[in-house]
Amino acid sequence: MLRKYPFITILKNDYNNIETARKIEKENDYLISFYDCLHISFCKKINAILITRDKELIIIARNYIEVFKPEEI
């Protein structure tokens, strides 16, 4: 159903994404969850902006990608 909308991109996890997320997780002393690290990894892979209100995630993600709070967009 989501595939019919051209503005939605479906991403599949692969080994490189997992490895990148594990690297980010380790570099940051496991301060954010692995799943947050996966979000950073996906955004980095497709050159996307991460939108979140999570303060800790914002601080860490800014080292890798562009990140904004919703109200900043």
Backbone hydrogen bonds in HBPLUS format (Angstrom, degrees):
<---DONOR---> <-ACCEPTOR-->    atom                        ^
c    i                          cat <-CA-CA->   ^        H-A-AA   ^      H-
h    n   atom  resd res      DA  || num        DHA   H-A  angle D-A-AA Bond
n    s   type  num  typ     dist DA aas  dist angle  dist       angle   num
A0004-LYS N   A0001-MET O   3.39 MM   3  6.01 164.1  2.42 113.8 117.7     1
A0005-TYR N   A0002-LEU O   3.14 MM   3  5.84 169.7  2.15 122.0 125.2     2
A0008-ILE N   A0005-TYR O   3.22 MM   3  5.75 168.6  2.23 119.2 122.0     3
A0018-ILE N   A0014-ASP O   3.12 MM   4  6.44 163.3  2.15 156.8 161.5     4
A0019-GLU N   A0015-TYR O   2.89 MM   4  6.11 161.7  1.93 153.4 158.7     5
A0020-THR N   A0016-ASN O   2.89 MM   4  6.04 159.5  1.93 147.8 153.5     6
A0021-ALA N   A0017-ASN O   2.91 MM   4  6.09 160.4  1.95 148.1 153.7     7
A0022-ARG N   A0018-ILE O   2.89 MM   4  6.12 157.8  1.94 149.4 155.6     8
A0023-LYS N   A0019-GLU O   2.95 MM   4  6.14 152.6  2.03 145.2 152.7     9
A0024-ILE N   A0020-THR O   2.95 MM   4  6.22 161.1  1.98 152.1 156.7    10
A0025-GLU N   A0021-ALA O   2.87 MM   4  6.04 160.6  1.91 149.9 155.8    11
A0026-LYS N   A0022-ARG O   2.96 MM   4  6.15 160.0  2.00 146.7 151.2    12
A0027-GLU N   A0023-LYS O   2.89 MM   4  6.05 165.8  1.91 153.4 157.7    13
A0028-ASN N   A0024-ILE O   3.18 MM   4  6.25 136.2  2.38 141.5 151.1    14
A0030-TYR N   A0025-GLU O   2.91 MM   5  5.04 163.6  1.94 164.3 158.8    15
A0029-ASP N   A0026-LYS O   3.11 MM   3  5.14 156.2  2.16 116.9 113.9    16
A0031-LEU N   A0028-ASN O   3.11 MM   3  6.00 151.4  2.20 127.8 132.7    17
A0037-CYS N   A0033-SER O   3.06 MM   4  6.43 152.9  2.14 145.5 153.5    18
A0038-LEU N   A0034-PHE O   2.84 MM   4  6.22 140.5  2.00 141.8 153.6    19
A0039-HIS N   A0035-TYR O   3.04 MM   4  6.36 148.3  2.14 140.8 148.5    20
A0040-ILE N   A0036-ASP O   3.08 MM   4  6.46 155.6  2.14 147.4 153.3    21
A0041-SER N   A0037-CYS O   2.90 MM   4  6.14 159.4  1.94 146.6 152.7    22
A0042-PHE N   A0038-LEU O   2.85 MM   4  6.10 162.0  1.88 155.7 159.0    23
A0043-CYS N   A0039-HIS O   3.01 MM   4  6.19 165.9  2.03 149.5 153.6    24
A0044-LYS N   A0040-ILE O   2.89 MM   4  6.07 157.0  1.94 151.7 158.6    25
A0045-LYS N   A0041-SER O   2.93 MM   4  6.12 155.0  2.00 146.0 153.0    26
A0046-ILE N   A0042-PHE O   3.07 MM   4  6.36 156.3  2.13 154.8 159.0    27
A0047-ASN N   A0043-CYS O   2.81 MM   4  5.48 107.3  2.34 137.5 153.1    28
A0048-ALA N   A0043-CYS O   2.83 MM   5  4.57 156.8  1.88 131.4 138.0    29
A0047-ASN N   A0044-LYS O   3.43 MM   3  5.00 155.9  2.49  92.7  99.4    30
A0050-LEU N   A0066-GLU O   3.06 MM  16  6.41 168.9  2.08 152.4 151.1    31
A0068-PHE N   A0050-LEU O   2.95 MM  18  6.42 156.8  2.00 163.9 171.5    32
A0052-THR N   A0068-PHE O   3.03 MM  16  6.43 155.2  2.09 153.1 160.5    33
A0058-ILE N   A0054-ASP O   2.92 MM   4  6.17 156.6  1.98 155.1 162.2    34
A0059-ILE N   A0055-LYS O   3.12 MM   4  6.37 163.2  2.15 150.7 154.0    35
A0060-ILE N   A0056-GLU O   3.14 MM   4  6.41 165.2  2.16 152.0 155.3    36
A0061-ALA N   A0057-LEU O   2.74 MM   4  5.71 166.6  1.76 156.1 161.0    37
A0062-ARG N   A0058-ILE O   3.11 MM   4  6.04 152.7  2.18 146.6 151.4    38
A0063-ASN N   A0060-ILE O   3.10 MM   3  5.78 161.2  2.14 117.8 123.6    39
A0064-TYR N   A0061-ALA O   2.82 MM   3  5.41 164.9  1.84 123.3 128.6    40
A0065-ILE N   A0061-ALA O   2.88 MM   4  5.87 168.6  1.89 165.8 169.4    41
A0072-GLU N   A0069-LYS O   2.96 MM   3  5.34 153.4  2.03 113.4 122.0    42
A0073-ILE N   A0070-PRO O   3.22 MM   3  5.63 163.2  2.25 111.6 116.7    43
